[in-house]
Amino acid sequence: MNFNRINSLEMGTEDHYRKKANYYRSSPEYGKMISLYPILETSIKDCQGENLVA
């Protein structure tokens, strides 16, 4: 085994996570999930624009 490579615990940048979120929101899986759980769509819309992390 190669123990020289250690998993990094560093977080990505805010831009990195925004890009991932945009990609996910345009995925077929996300669309299916929203159609199966309409209350989830309402909750997500209610939170849009909120500053959830300081």
GUMI-610049 format. One record per residue (C-alpha): residue in one letter; x, y, z. Coordinates in steps of 0.2 Angstrom, whole numbers, padded with zeros to 4 digits, always signed. Example, Ala and Ser with C-alpha at 12.3 -4.5 7.8 and 13.67 -1.06 7.14 Angstrom:
% residues 2
A+0062-0022+0039 S+0068-0005+0036 
This chain:
% residues 54
M+0000+0000+0000 N+0005+0018-0003 F+0003+0028+0012 N+0012+0043+0005 R-0004+0050-0002 I-0015+0056+0012 N-0033+0062+0008 S-0034+0080+0010 L-0046+0088+0022 E-0046+0105+0013 M-0062+0112+0007 G-0064+0118-0011 T-0067+0137-0014 E-0084+0144-0014 D-0084+0146-0033 H-0080+0127-0034 Y-0096+0123-0024 R-0107+0135-0033 K-0102+0126-0049 K-0105+0109-0042 A-0122+0115-0036 N-0127+0123-0053 Y-0122+0107-0062 Y-0132+0096-0049 R-0147+0107-0051 S-0147+0104-0070 S-0146+0085-0068 P-0160+0073-0072 E-0158+0066-0055 Y-0162+0083-0047 G-0177+0085-0058 K-0184+0068-0053 M-0181+0071-0035 I-0190+0088-0036 S-0205+0080-0045 L-0206+0066-0032 Y-0205+0078-0017 P-0215+0095-0021 I-0213+0101-0003 L-0194+0100-0006 E-0195+0112-0021 T-0205+0124-0010 S-0192+0123+0004 I-0178+0126-0008 K-0186+0141-0016 D-0189+0148+0001 C-0171+0147+0005 Q-0164+0155-0011 G-0155+0171-0008 E-0152+0167+0010 N-0135+0169+0018 L-0134+0152+0027 V-0116+0152+0030 A-0107+0167+0038 
